[in-house]
Amino acid sequence: MMDWRAAIIAGVIAGMVYLVINMWLASKYLGNANVPLQLSAALVMGKSVLPPAEGIASGTYLAGFLIHMSVSVFFTCVIAFCLYRWGIWIGFLGGALFGLALYSISYYGIAAWLPWLSPMRGWIMGVSHLVFGAVAGGVYEALERDRFARVSH
């Protein structure tokens, strides 16, 4: 049975790792570290919060962070459900593939309904999603309680 505690913790960790990497890459290559939070906030606040919005309001930061973390935990639960009991290496590799699939679905499929995603297609988002999936799957497998019970018997 899937370990929900491990999935939620892994989702928070993977979400934070994704956010730090994505904000650093966005700052370095796009000149705006706020892009990841603005993209998440735009899901509920509309495209007016997207760059080149004048500054970023604290409400936009909060909305972007809460939405991002909620989505991270949800997708980590999906990864955990699909990959649990396969071991840590499959967790990392399968999670990485899931992250790339998530990137493709988001930035090529969903972009048909949310056109502001299209300009964000590229290696920055691809790498961020790959790392997110790998961390989510690997950390879940590392924390999964049932894994430790199987080893001790």
N, CA, C and O atoms as a GROMACS GRO file, in nm:
protein
  612
    1MET      N    1   0.084  -0.119   0.000
    1MET     CA    2   0.000   0.000   0.000
    1MET      C    3   0.089   0.125   0.000
    1MET      O    4   0.194   0.128   0.063
    2MET      N    5   0.045   0.224  -0.070
    2MET     CA    6   0.121   0.349  -0.080
    2MET      C    7   0.128   0.420   0.055
    2MET      O    8   0.031   0.420   0.131
    3ASP      N    9   0.241   0.478   0.084
    3ASP     CA   10   0.264   0.551   0.210
    3ASP      C   11   0.234   0.699   0.185
    3ASP      O   12   0.316   0.771   0.127
    4TRP      N   13   0.117   0.745   0.230
    4TRP     CA   14   0.074   0.883   0.205
    4TRP      C   15   0.164   0.985   0.275
    4TRP      O   16   0.191   1.092   0.221
    5ARG      N   17   0.209   0.952   0.395
    5ARG     CA   18   0.298   1.041   0.469
    5ARG      C   19   0.425   1.066   0.388
    5ARG      O   20   0.469   1.181   0.373
    6ALA      N   21   0.484   0.959   0.337
    6ALA     CA   22   0.606   0.972   0.257
    6ALA      C   23   0.579   1.051   0.130
    6ALA      O   24   0.663   1.131   0.087
    7ALA      N   25   0.463   1.029   0.068
    7ALA     CA   26   0.429   1.100  -0.056
    7ALA      C   27   0.416   1.250  -0.032
    7ALA      O   28   0.463   1.330  -0.112
    8ILE      N   29   0.352   1.288   0.076
    8ILE     CA   30   0.333   1.430   0.105
    8ILE      C   31   0.466   1.497   0.137
    8ILE      O   32   0.496   1.606   0.087
    9ILE      N   33   0.547   1.431   0.220
    9ILE     CA   34   0.679   1.487   0.252
    9ILE      C   35   0.764   1.498   0.125
    9ILE      O   36   0.828   1.600   0.102
   10ALA      N   37   0.764   1.394   0.044
   10ALA     CA   38   0.840   1.395  -0.081
   10ALA      C   39   0.790   1.506  -0.173
   10ALA      O   40   0.870   1.570  -0.241
   11GLY      N   41   0.658   1.528  -0.176
   11GLY     CA   42   0.601   1.635  -0.258
   11GLY      C   43   0.647   1.773  -0.216
   11GLY      O   44   0.677   1.858  -0.299
   12VAL      N   45   0.653   1.795  -0.085
   12VAL     CA   46   0.699   1.924  -0.033
   12VAL      C   47   0.847   1.943  -0.067
   12VAL      O   48   0.888   2.050  -0.111
   13ILE      N   49   0.927   1.839  -0.046
   13ILE     CA   50   1.070   1.849  -0.076
   13ILE      C   51   1.093   1.871  -0.225
   13ILE      O   52   1.167   1.961  -0.264
   14ALA      N   53   1.028   1.790  -0.309
   14ALA     CA   54   1.044   1.804  -0.454
   14ALA      C   55   0.995   1.940  -0.502
   14ALA      O   56   1.056   2.001  -0.590
   15GLY      N   57   0.884   1.988  -0.445
   15GLY     CA   58   0.831   2.119  -0.482
   15GLY      C   59   0.928   2.231  -0.449
   15GLY      O   60   0.945   2.324  -0.527
   16MET      N   61   0.990   2.222  -0.333
   16MET     CA   62   1.087   2.324  -0.294
   16MET      C   63   1.214   2.318  -0.381
   16MET      O   64   1.266   2.422  -0.422
   17VAL      N   65   1.261   2.197  -0.409
   17VAL     CA   66   1.379   2.182  -0.495
   17VAL      C   67   1.348   2.239  -0.634
   17VAL      O   68   1.430   2.313  -0.690
   18TYR      N   69   1.231   2.206  -0.689
   18TYR     CA   70   1.190   2.259  -0.819
   18TYR      C   71   1.189   2.412  -0.815
   18TYR      O   72   1.242   2.477  -0.905
   19LEU      N   73   1.128   2.467  -0.712
   19LEU     CA   74   1.113   2.612  -0.704
   19LEU      C   75   1.249   2.681  -0.695
   19LEU      O   76   1.271   2.782  -0.763
   20VAL      N   77   1.338   2.630  -0.614
   20VAL     CA   78   1.472   2.690  -0.601
   20VAL      C   79   1.547   2.683  -0.734
   20VAL      O   80   1.605   2.783  -0.778
   21ILE      N   81   1.547   2.566  -0.796
   21ILE     CA   82   1.618   2.550  -0.925
   21ILE      C   83   1.555   2.639  -1.031
   21ILE      O   84   1.626   2.709  -1.104
   22ASN      N   85   1.423   2.637  -1.039
   22ASN     CA   86   1.354   2.712  -1.142
   22ASN      C   87   1.371   2.862  -1.122
   22ASN      O   88   1.387   2.936  -1.220
   23MET      N   89   1.366   2.909  -0.998
   23MET     CA   90   1.384   3.052  -0.972
   23MET      C   91   1.527   3.094  -1.003
   23MET      O   92   1.550   3.202  -1.057
   24TRP      N   93   1.623   3.009  -0.970
   24TRP     CA   94   1.764   3.041  -1.000
   24TRP      C   95   1.786   3.046  -1.151
   24TRP      O   96   1.847   3.140  -1.202
   25LEU      N   97   1.736   2.945  -1.223
   25LEU     CA   98   1.752   2.944  -1.369
   25LEU      C   99   1.679   3.061  -1.434
   25LEU      O  100   1.731   3.124  -1.526
   26ALA      N  101   1.557   3.090  -1.386
   26ALA     CA  102   1.481   3.203  -1.442
   26ALA      C  103   1.553   3.334  -1.416
   26ALA      O  104   1.554   3.423  -1.501
   27SER      N  105   1.613   3.348  -1.300
   27SER     CA  106   1.687   3.469  -1.270
   27SER      C  107   1.809   3.483  -1.359
   27SER      O  108   1.836   3.590  -1.415
   28LYS      N  109   1.883   3.374  -1.373
   28LYS     CA  110   2.007   3.375  -1.450
   28LYS      C  111   1.984   3.392  -1.600
   28LYS      O  112   2.056   3.467  -1.666
   29TYR      N  113   1.884   3.323  -1.654
   29TYR     CA  114   1.866   3.322  -1.799
   29TYR      C  115   1.750   3.408  -1.850
   29TYR      O  116   1.748   3.446  -1.967
   30LEU      N  117   1.655   3.438  -1.764
   30LEU     CA  118   1.541   3.520  -1.806
   30LEU      C  119   1.541   3.656  -1.739
   30LEU      O  120   1.464   3.744  -1.777
   31GLY      N  121   1.626   3.675  -1.639
   31GLY     CA  122   1.634   3.802  -1.569
   31GLY      C  123   1.521   3.827  -1.472
   31GLY      O  124   1.502   3.941  -1.428
   32ASN      N  125   1.444   3.723  -1.438
   32ASN     CA  126   1.330   3.741  -1.348
   32ASN      C  127   1.307   3.612  -1.268
   32ASN      O  128   1.250   3.517  -1.319
   33ALA      N  129   1.351   3.610  -1.144
   33ALA     CA  130   1.336   3.492  -1.058
   33ALA      C  131   1.190   3.464  -1.022
   33ALA      O  132   1.158   3.355  -0.977
   34ASN      N  133   1.103   3.562  -1.042
   34ASN     CA  134   0.962   3.547  -1.003
   34ASN      C  135   0.879   3.468  -1.102
   34ASN      O  136   0.765   3.434  -1.073
   35VAL      N  137   0.933   3.438  -1.217
   35VAL     CA  138   0.856   3.372  -1.324
   35VAL      C  139   0.784   3.247  -1.275
   35VAL      O  140   0.665   3.233  -1.303
   36PRO      N  141   0.849   3.154  -1.202
   36PRO     CA  142   0.776   3.034  -1.161
   36PRO      C  143   0.655   3.065  -1.072
   36PRO      O  144   0.549   3.004  -1.088
   37LEU      N  145   0.670   3.159  -0.980
   37LEU     CA  146   0.557   3.194  -0.894
   37LEU      C  147   0.448   3.266  -0.972
   37LEU      O  148   0.330   3.246  -0.946
   38GLN      N  149   0.488   3.349  -1.067
   38GLN     CA  150   0.390   3.420  -1.148
   38GLN      C  151   0.311   3.323  -1.236
   38GLN      O  152   0.191   3.339  -1.254
   39LEU      N  153   0.379   3.222  -1.291
   39LEU     CA  154   0.310   3.122  -1.373
   39LEU      C  155   0.208   3.046  -1.290
   39LEU      O  156   0.095   3.023  -1.334
   40SER      N  157   0.247   3.006  -1.169
   40SER     CA  158   0.153   2.933  -1.082
   40SER      C  159   0.036   3.022  -1.041
   40SER      O  160  -0.079   2.979  -1.045
   41ALA      N  161   0.066   3.145  -1.002
   41ALA     CA  162  -0.041   3.237  -0.959
   41ALA      C  163  -0.138   3.267  -1.072
   41ALA      O  164  -0.257   3.286  -1.048
   42ALA      N  165  -0.087   3.271  -1.195
   42ALA     CA  166  -0.173   3.302  -1.310
   42ALA      C  167  -0.282   3.199  -1.330
   42ALA      O  168  -0.383   3.229  -1.395
   43LEU      N  169  -0.265   3.080  -1.278
   43LEU     CA  170  -0.368   2.977  -1.291
   43LEU      C  171  -0.499   3.019  -1.226
   43LEU      O  172  -0.606   2.981  -1.272
   44VAL      N  173  -0.491   3.097  -1.118
   44VAL     CA  174  -0.613   3.143  -1.051
   44VAL      C  175  -0.633   3.294  -1.059
   44VAL      O  176  -0.746   3.343  -1.047
   45MET      N  177  -0.524   3.369  -1.078
   45MET     CA  178  -0.533   3.515  -1.078
   45MET      C  179  -0.540   3.575  -1.219
   45MET      O  180  -0.565   3.694  -1.235
   46GLY      N  181  -0.518   3.492  -1.319
   46GLY     CA  182  -0.522   3.541  -1.457
   46GLY      C  183  -0.386   3.589  -1.505
   46GLY      O  184  -0.290   3.601  -1.428
   47LYS      N  185  -0.380   3.616  -1.635
   47LYS     CA  186  -0.252   3.649  -1.697
   47LYS      C  187  -0.200   3.788  -1.662
   47LYS      O  188  -0.088   3.823  -1.701
   48SER      N  189  -0.276   3.868  -1.591
   48SER     CA  190  -0.230   4.002  -1.554
   48SER      C  191  -0.112   3.998  -1.457
   48SER      O  192  -0.041   4.098  -1.442
   49VAL      N  193  -0.089   3.884  -1.390
   49VAL     CA  194   0.022   3.873  -1.295
   49VAL      C  195   0.150   3.822  -1.361
   49VAL      O  196   0.253   3.808  -1.295
   50LEU      N  197   0.144   3.795  -1.489
   50LEU     CA  198   0.261   3.744  -1.560
   50LEU      C  199   0.357   3.855  -1.598
   50LEU      O  200   0.318   3.971  -1.606
   51PRO      N  201   0.485   3.818  -1.620
   51PRO     CA  202   0.579   3.919  -1.668
   51PRO      C  203   0.530   3.976  -1.799
   51PRO      O  204   0.475   3.902  -1.880
   52PRO      N  205   0.548   4.102  -1.822
   52PRO     CA  206   0.628   4.199  -1.749
   52PRO      C  207   0.548   4.281  -1.650
   52PRO      O  208   0.558   4.404  -1.648
   53ALA      N  209   0.468   4.215  -1.566
   53ALA     CA  210   0.392   4.286  -1.463
   53ALA      C  211   0.486   4.375  -1.382
   53ALA      O  212   0.600   4.337  -1.354
   54GLU      N  213   0.438   4.491  -1.345
   54GLU     CA  214   0.519   4.583  -1.265
   54GLU      C  215   0.533   4.526  -1.124
   54GLU      O  216   0.438   4.527  -1.046
   55GLY      N  217   0.651   4.477  -1.094
   55GLY     CA  218   0.673   4.417  -0.963
   55GLY      C  219   0.588   4.292  -0.945
   55GLY      O  220   0.522   4.247  -1.039
   56ILE      N  221   0.589   4.238  -0.826
   56ILE     CA  222   0.505   4.124  -0.795
   56ILE      C  223   0.452   4.144  -0.654
   56ILE      O  224   0.530   4.156  -0.559
   57ALA      N  225   0.321   4.148  -0.641
   57ALA     CA  226   0.257   4.174  -0.512
   57ALA      C  227   0.272   4.053  -0.420
   57ALA      O  228   0.287   3.941  -0.467
   58SER      N  229   0.267   4.078  -0.290
   58SER     CA  230   0.281   3.968  -0.194
   58SER      C  231   0.170   3.864  -0.211
   58SER      O  232   0.192   3.745  -0.188
   59GLY      N  233   0.052   3.909  -0.251
   59GLY     CA  234  -0.057   3.816  -0.276
   59GLY      C  235  -0.026   3.722  -0.392
   59GLY      O  236  -0.066   3.605  -0.392
   60THR      N  237   0.045   3.774  -0.490
   60THR     CA  238   0.085   3.692  -0.604
   60THR      C  239   0.189   3.589  -0.560
   60THR      O  240   0.183   3.473  -0.600
   61TYR      N  241   0.285   3.631  -0.477
   61TYR     CA  242   0.383   3.538  -0.422
   61TYR      C  243   0.313   3.425  -0.346
   61TYR      O  244   0.340   3.307  -0.369
   62LEU      N  245   0.222   3.463  -0.256
   62LEU     CA  246   0.154   3.366  -0.173
   62LEU      C  247   0.070   3.270  -0.258
   62LEU      O  248   0.077   3.149  -0.240
   63ALA      N  249  -0.009   3.325  -0.351
   63ALA     CA  250  -0.092   3.241  -0.437
   63ALA      C  251  -0.005   3.147  -0.519
   63ALA      O  252  -0.034   3.028  -0.529
   64GLY      N  253   0.102   3.201  -0.578
   64GLY     CA  254   0.190   3.119  -0.659
   64GLY      C  255   0.254   3.008  -0.578
   64GLY      O  256   0.262   2.894  -0.624
   65PHE      N  257   0.298   3.039  -0.458
   65PHE     CA  258   0.362   2.939  -0.373
   65PHE      C  259   0.263   2.830  -0.332
   65PHE      O  260   0.294   2.712  -0.341
   66LEU      N  261   0.145   2.870  -0.286
   66LEU     CA  262   0.045   2.772  -0.241
   66LEU      C  263  -0.002   2.682  -0.355
   66LEU      O  264  -0.017   2.562  -0.338
   67ILE      N  265  -0.024   2.741  -0.471
   67ILE     CA  266  -0.066   2.661  -0.586
   67ILE      C  267   0.046   2.566  -0.628
   67ILE      O  268   0.023   2.448  -0.652
   68HIS      N  269   0.167   2.619  -0.635
   68HIS     CA  270   0.281   2.536  -0.674
   68HIS      C  271   0.298   2.418  -0.579
   68HIS      O  272   0.314   2.304  -0.624
   69MET      N  273   0.294   2.442  -0.450
   69MET     CA  274   0.315   2.335  -0.353
   69MET      C  275   0.200   2.234  -0.356
   69MET      O  276   0.222   2.114  -0.339
   70SER      N  277   0.078   2.281  -0.375
   70SER     CA  278  -0.036   2.190  -0.384
   70SER      C  279  -0.023   2.098  -0.505
   70SER      O  280  -0.045   1.977  -0.496
   71VAL      N  281   0.013   2.156  -0.618
   71VAL     CA  282   0.030   2.078  -0.740
   71VAL      C  283   0.149   1.982  -0.724
   71VAL      O  284   0.143   1.869  -0.772
   72SER      N  285   0.255   2.026  -0.658
   72SER     CA  286   0.372   1.940  -0.636
   72SER      C  287   0.335   1.818  -0.552
   72SER      O  288   0.374   1.706  -0.585
   73VAL      N  289   0.261   1.838  -0.445
   73VAL     CA  290   0.219   1.726  -0.360
   73VAL      C  291   0.126   1.634  -0.439
   73VAL      O  292   0.140   1.512  -0.431
   74PHE      N  293   0.033   1.690  -0.514
   74PHE     CA  294  -0.059   1.607  -0.594
   74PHE      C  295   0.018   1.520  -0.692
   74PHE      O  296  -0.003   1.399  -0.698
   75PHE      N  297   0.109   1.580  -0.770
   75PHE     CA  298   0.181   1.502  -0.870
   75PHE      C  299   0.279   1.404  -0.806
   75PHE      O  300   0.306   1.299  -0.863
   76THR      N  301   0.333   1.437  -0.690
   76THR     CA  302   0.417   1.340  -0.620
   76THR      C  303   0.334   1.221  -0.574
   76THR      O  304   0.382   1.108  -0.576
   77CYS      N  305   0.211   1.244  -0.533
   77CYS     CA  306   0.123   1.132  -0.496
   77CYS      C  307   0.096   1.044  -0.618
   77CYS      O  308   0.090   0.922  -0.606
   78VAL      N  309   0.079   1.104  -0.735
   78VAL     CA  310   0.060   1.026  -0.857
   78VAL      C  311   0.186   0.944  -0.887
   78VAL      O  312   0.177   0.825  -0.918
   79ILE      N  313   0.302   1.007  -0.876
   79ILE     CA  314   0.428   0.936  -0.898
   79ILE      C  315   0.440   0.821  -0.799
   79ILE      O  316   0.474   0.709  -0.837
   80ALA      N  317   0.413   0.848  -0.672
   80ALA     CA  318   0.424   0.745  -0.568
   80ALA      C  319   0.329   0.629  -0.596
   80ALA      O  320   0.367   0.513  -0.581
   81PHE      N  321   0.206   0.660  -0.637
   81PHE     CA  322   0.109   0.556  -0.667
   81PHE      C  323   0.157   0.467  -0.782
   81PHE      O  324   0.139   0.345  -0.778
   82CYS      N  325   0.217   0.528  -0.881
   82CYS     CA  326   0.264   0.452  -0.998
   82CYS      C  327   0.392   0.373  -0.970
   82CYS      O  328   0.412   0.266  -1.027
   83LEU      N  329   0.477   0.426  -0.885
   83LEU     CA  330   0.611   0.368  -0.871
   83LEU      C  331   0.641   0.301  -0.738
   83LEU      O  332   0.749   0.243  -0.720
   84TYR      N  333   0.547   0.306  -0.642
   84TYR     CA  334   0.583   0.252  -0.512
   84TYR      C  335   0.614   0.103  -0.522
   84TYR      O  336   0.558   0.029  -0.603
   85ARG      N  337   0.705   0.062  -0.436
   85ARG     CA  338   0.753  -0.077  -0.424
   85ARG      C  339   0.847  -0.120  -0.536
   85ARG      O  340   0.879  -0.238  -0.548
   86TRP      N  341   0.893  -0.027  -0.618
   86TRP     CA  342   0.986  -0.063  -0.723
   86TRP      C  343   1.131  -0.032  -0.685
   86TRP      O  344   1.223  -0.072  -0.757
   87GLY      N  345   1.152   0.036  -0.576
   87GLY     CA  346   1.288   0.065  -0.532
   87GLY      C  347   1.331   0.206  -0.564
   87GLY      O  348   1.269   0.276  -0.644
   88ILE      N  349   1.440   0.245  -0.500
   88ILE     CA  350   1.484   0.384  -0.507
   88ILE      C  351   1.532   0.424  -0.647
   88ILE      O  352   1.505   0.536  -0.692
   89TRP      N  353   1.601   0.334  -0.717
   89TRP     CA  354   1.651   0.370  -0.851
   89TRP      C  355   1.537   0.387  -0.951
   89TRP      O  356   1.540   0.478  -1.034
   90ILE      N  357   1.438   0.302  -0.942
   90ILE     CA  358   1.320   0.317  -1.028
   90ILE      C  359   1.244   0.443  -0.987
   90ILE      O  360   1.187   0.511  -1.072
   91GLY      N  361   1.244   0.473  -0.858
   91GLY     CA  362   1.182   0.597  -0.811
   91GLY      C  363   1.245   0.718  -0.877
   91GLY      O  364   1.174   0.806  -0.927
   92PHE      N  365   1.379   0.724  -0.877
   92PHE     CA  366   1.449   0.836  -0.941
   92PHE      C  367   1.426   0.837  -1.093
   92PHE      O  368   1.388   0.939  -1.149
   93LEU      N  369   1.450   0.725  -1.158
   93LEU     CA  370   1.439   0.720  -1.305
   93LEU      C  371   1.295   0.735  -1.353
   93LEU      O  372   1.267   0.812  -1.445
   94GLY      N  373   1.204   0.660  -1.290
   94GLY     CA  374   1.063   0.672  -1.328
   94GLY      C  375   1.008   0.810  -1.297
   94GLY      O  376   0.929   0.865  -1.374
   95GLY      N  377   1.050   0.865  -1.185
   95GLY     CA  378   1.007   1.001  -1.150
   95GLY      C  379   1.057   1.103  -1.250
   95GLY      O  380   0.984   1.195  -1.287
   96ALA      N  381   1.183   1.088  -1.293
   96ALA     CA  382   1.240   1.180  -1.393
   96ALA      C  383   1.160   1.173  -1.523
   96ALA      O  384   1.130   1.276  -1.583
   97LEU      N  385   1.127   1.052  -1.566
   97LEU     CA  386   1.046   1.036  -1.688
   97LEU      C  387   0.907   1.097  -1.670
   97LEU      O  388   0.854   1.160  -1.762
   98PHE      N  389   0.849   1.077  -1.553
   98PHE     CA  390   0.720   1.137  -1.523
   98PHE      C  391   0.730   1.289  -1.528
   98PHE      O  392   0.641   1.356  -1.581
   99GLY      N  393   0.839   1.345  -1.474
   99GLY     CA  394   0.860   1.490  -1.478
   99GLY      C  395   0.866   1.542  -1.620
   99GLY      O  396   0.809   1.646  -1.652
  100LEU      N  397   0.936   1.469  -1.708
  100LEU     CA  398   0.944   1.510  -1.849
  100LEU      C  399   0.807   1.500  -1.916
  100LEU      O  400   0.770   1.585  -1.998
  101ALA      N  401   0.731   1.396  -1.882
  101ALA     CA  402   0.596   1.382  -1.937
  101ALA      C  403   0.508   1.497  -1.888
  101ALA      O  404   0.428   1.552  -1.965
  102LEU      N  405   0.521   1.533  -1.762
  102LEU     CA  406   0.445   1.644  -1.706
  102LEU      C  407   0.479   1.775  -1.776
  102LEU      O  408   0.391   1.855  -1.806
  103TYR      N  409   0.607   1.796  -1.803
  103TYR     CA  410   0.650   1.915  -1.878
  103TYR      C  411   0.585   1.916  -2.016
  103TYR      O  412   0.530   2.018  -2.058
  104SER      N  413   0.589   1.804  -2.085
  104SER     CA  414   0.532   1.796  -2.220
  104SER      C  415   0.382   1.822  -2.219
  104SER      O  416   0.331   1.897  -2.302
  105ILE      N  417   0.313   1.760  -2.125
  105ILE     CA  418   0.168   1.780  -2.116
  105ILE      C  419   0.135   1.925  -2.084
  105ILE      O  420   0.044   1.983  -2.144
  106SER      N  421   0.208   1.983  -1.990
  106SER     CA  422   0.180   2.120  -1.948
  106SER      C  423   0.212   2.222  -2.056
  106SER      O  424   0.128   2.306  -2.089
  107TYR      N  425   0.331   2.216  -2.111
  107TYR     CA  426   0.379   2.321  -2.199
  107TYR      C  427   0.348   2.299  -2.347
  107TYR      O  428   0.372   2.386  -2.430
  108TYR      N  429   0.293   2.182  -2.380
  108TYR     CA  430   0.251   2.159  -2.518
  108TYR      C  431   0.102   2.128  -2.527
  108TYR      O  432   0.037   2.172  -2.622
  109GLY      N  433   0.046   2.056  -2.431
  109GLY     CA  434  -0.095   2.023  -2.434
  109GLY      C  435  -0.183   2.128  -2.369
  109GLY      O  436  -0.271   2.184  -2.433
  110ILE      N  437  -0.157   2.156  -2.243
  110ILE     CA  438  -0.239   2.252  -2.168
  110ILE      C  439  -0.219   2.394  -2.220
  110ILE      O  440  -0.305   2.480  -2.203
  111ALA      N  441  -0.107   2.418  -2.284
  111ALA     CA  442  -0.079   2.551  -2.340
  111ALA      C  443  -0.184   2.592  -2.444
  111ALA      O  444  -0.196   2.710  -2.476
  112ALA      N  445  -0.257   2.496  -2.497
  112ALA     CA  446  -0.365   2.529  -2.591
  112ALA      C  447  -0.474   2.611  -2.520
  112ALA      O  448  -0.538   2.695  -2.582
  113TRP      N  449  -0.494   2.585  -2.390
  113TRP     CA  450  -0.595   2.658  -2.313
  113TRP      C  451  -0.534   2.772  -2.232
  113TRP      O  452  -0.603   2.869  -2.198
  114LEU      N  453  -0.407   2.761  -2.203
  114LEU     CA  454  -0.337   2.865  -2.128
  114LEU      C  455  -0.219   2.912  -2.212
  114LEU      O  456  -0.106   2.869  -2.190
  115PRO      N  457  -0.243   2.999  -2.308
  115PRO     CA  458  -0.140   3.034  -2.406
  115PRO      C  459  -0.015   3.100  -2.347
  115PRO      O  460   0.089   3.103  -2.413
  116TRP      N  461  -0.023   3.152  -2.225
  116TRP     CA  462   0.096   3.213  -2.167
  116TRP      C  463   0.202   3.109  -2.131
  116TRP      O  464   0.315   3.146  -2.099
  117LEU      N  465   0.168   2.980  -2.135
  117LEU     CA  466   0.267   2.876  -2.109
  117LEU      C  467   0.360   2.854  -2.229
  117LEU      O  468   0.476   2.817  -2.212
  118SER      N  469   0.309   2.876  -2.348
  118SER     CA  470   0.387   2.848  -2.470
  118SER      C  471   0.524   2.916  -2.473
  118SER      O  472   0.622   2.850  -2.508
  119PRO      N  473   0.535   3.044  -2.439
  119PRO     CA  474   0.668   3.107  -2.444
  119PRO      C  475   0.767   3.049  -2.343
  119PRO      O  476   0.888   3.073  -2.353
  120MET      N  477   0.717   2.974  -2.246
  120MET     CA  478   0.804   2.918  -2.143
  120MET      C  479   0.860   2.781  -2.181
  120MET      O  480   0.937   2.722  -2.105
  121ARG      N  481   0.823   2.731  -2.297
  121ARG     CA  482   0.878   2.603  -2.343
  121ARG      C  483   1.029   2.616  -2.358
  121ARG      O  484   1.079   2.716  -2.410
  122GLY      N  485   1.100   2.516  -2.314
  122GLY     CA  486   1.245   2.518  -2.332
  122GLY      C  487   1.315   2.438  -2.225
  122GLY      O  488   1.253   2.374  -2.140
  123TRP      N  489   1.445   2.444  -2.232
  123TRP     CA  490   1.526   2.359  -2.145
  123TRP      C  491   1.514   2.394  -1.998
  123TRP      O  492   1.528   2.306  -1.913
  124ILE      N  493   1.490   2.522  -1.965
  124ILE     CA  494   1.479   2.559  -1.824
  124ILE      C  495   1.363   2.485  -1.758
  124ILE      O  496   1.380   2.423  -1.652
  125MET      N  497   1.247   2.491  -1.819
  125MET     CA  498   1.131   2.421  -1.762
  125MET      C  499   1.148   2.270  -1.775
  125MET      O  500   1.106   2.196  -1.686
  126GLY      N  501   1.208   2.223  -1.883
  126GLY     CA  502   1.232   2.080  -1.900
  126GLY      C  503   1.321   2.023  -1.791
  126GLY      O  504   1.289   1.920  -1.730
  127VAL      N  505   1.433   2.089  -1.765
  127VAL     CA  506   1.526   2.044  -1.661
  127VAL      C  507   1.459   2.051  -1.524
  127VAL      O  508   1.472   1.959  -1.443
  128SER      N  509   1.388   2.159  -1.498
  128SER     CA  510   1.320   2.174  -1.368
  128SER      C  511   1.220   2.062  -1.344
  128SER      O  512   1.212   2.008  -1.234
  129HIS      N  513   1.144   2.027  -1.446
  129HIS     CA  514   1.045   1.920  -1.433
  129HIS      C  515   1.113   1.783  -1.417
  129HIS      O  516   1.067   1.700  -1.339
  130LEU      N  517   1.220   1.760  -1.491
  130LEU     CA  518   1.295   1.635  -1.479
  130LEU      C  519   1.348   1.619  -1.336
  130LEU      O  520   1.333   1.512  -1.276
  131VAL      N  521   1.408   1.724  -1.282
  131VAL     CA  522   1.462   1.719  -1.146
  131VAL      C  523   1.347   1.700  -1.045
  131VAL      O  524   1.359   1.623  -0.951
  132PHE      N  525   1.237   1.771  -1.065
  132PHE     CA  526   1.121   1.756  -0.976
  132PHE      C  527   1.079   1.610  -0.969
  132PHE      O  528   1.065   1.554  -0.860
  133GLY      N  529   1.059   1.548  -1.084
  133GLY     CA  530   1.014   1.409  -1.087
  133GLY      C  531   1.112   1.314  -1.022
  133GLY      O  532   1.073   1.225  -0.947
  134ALA      N  533   1.241   1.332  -1.052
  134ALA     CA  534   1.344   1.246  -0.994
  134ALA      C  535   1.347   1.260  -0.842
  134ALA      O  536   1.354   1.159  -0.771
  135VAL      N  537   1.341   1.382  -0.793
  135VAL     CA  538   1.343   1.404  -0.647
  135VAL      C  539   1.215   1.347  -0.585
  135VAL      O  540   1.221   1.281  -0.481
  136ALA      N  541   1.100   1.372  -0.647
  136ALA     CA  542   0.974   1.322  -0.593
  136ALA      C  543   0.975   1.169  -0.582
  136ALA      O  544   0.942   1.114  -0.477
  137GLY      N  545   1.012   1.101  -0.689
  137GLY     CA  546   1.014   0.955  -0.688
  137GLY      C  547   1.120   0.898  -0.596
  137GLY      O  548   1.093   0.804  -0.522
  138GLY      N  549   1.240   0.955  -0.600
  138GLY     CA  550   1.348   0.905  -0.517
  138GLY      C  551   1.325   0.928  -0.369
  138GLY      O  552   1.347   0.838  -0.288
  139VAL      N  553   1.282   1.048  -0.334
  139VAL     CA  554   1.257   1.079  -0.193
  139VAL      C  555   1.140   0.996  -0.140
  139VAL      O  556   1.144   0.947  -0.027
  140TYR      N  557   1.037   0.978  -0.221
  140TYR     CA  558   0.925   0.894  -0.178
  140TYR      C  559   0.976   0.754  -0.145
  140TYR      O  560   0.947   0.701  -0.037
  141GLU      N  561   1.050   0.694  -0.236
  141GLU     CA  562   1.101   0.558  -0.213
  141GLU      C  563   1.193   0.553  -0.091
  141GLU      O  564   1.191   0.454  -0.017
  142ALA      N  565   1.272   0.657  -0.068
  142ALA     CA  566   1.361   0.660   0.047
  142ALA      C  567   1.284   0.669   0.179
  142ALA      O  568   1.328   0.615   0.280
  143LEU      N  569   1.169   0.737   0.177
  143LEU     CA  570   1.091   0.757   0.298
  143LEU      C  571   0.982   0.654   0.320
  143LEU      O  572   0.928   0.645   0.430
  144GLU      N  573   0.950   0.577   0.219
  144GLU     CA  574   0.837   0.484   0.227
  144GLU      C  575   0.854   0.388   0.344
  144GLU      O  576   0.953   0.315   0.352
  145ARG      N  577   0.759   0.386   0.436
  145ARG     CA  578   0.765   0.302   0.556
  145ARG      C  579   0.765   0.154   0.522
  145ARG      O  580   0.838   0.076   0.582
  146ASP      N  581   0.683   0.115   0.425
  146ASP     CA  582   0.671  -0.026   0.388
  146ASP      C  583   0.804  -0.081   0.339
  146ASP      O  584   0.833  -0.200   0.356
  147ARG      N  585   0.884   0.004   0.278
  147ARG     CA  586   1.016  -0.037   0.228
  147ARG      C  587   1.103  -0.086   0.343
  147ARG      O  588   1.174  -0.186   0.330
  148PHE      N  589   1.097  -0.016   0.455
  148PHE     CA  590   1.177  -0.054   0.571
  148PHE      C  591   1.122  -0.182   0.636
  148PHE      O  592   1.199  -0.263   0.688
  149ALA      N  593   0.992  -0.200   0.633
  149ALA     CA  594   0.933  -0.321   0.688
  149ALA      C  595   0.973  -0.443   0.605
  149ALA      O  596   0.999  -0.550   0.662
  150ARG      N  597   0.980  -0.430   0.472
  150ARG     CA  598   1.020  -0.541   0.385
  150ARG      C  599   1.164  -0.579   0.409
  150ARG      O  600   1.198  -0.697   0.405
  151VAL      N  601   1.251  -0.480   0.434
  151VAL     CA  602   1.393  -0.507   0.455
  151VAL      C  603   1.417  -0.580   0.587
  151VAL      O  604   1.505  -0.666   0.594
  152SER      N  605   1.342  -0.547   0.690
  152SER     CA  606   1.367  -0.602   0.822
  152SER      C  607   1.316  -0.746   0.838
  152SER      O  608   1.355  -0.814   0.933
  153HIS      N  609   1.232  -0.794   0.748
  153HIS     CA  610   1.179  -0.930   0.760
  153HIS      C  611   1.266  -1.031   0.694
  153HIS      O  612   1.234  -1.150   0.696
   0.00000   0.00000   0.00000
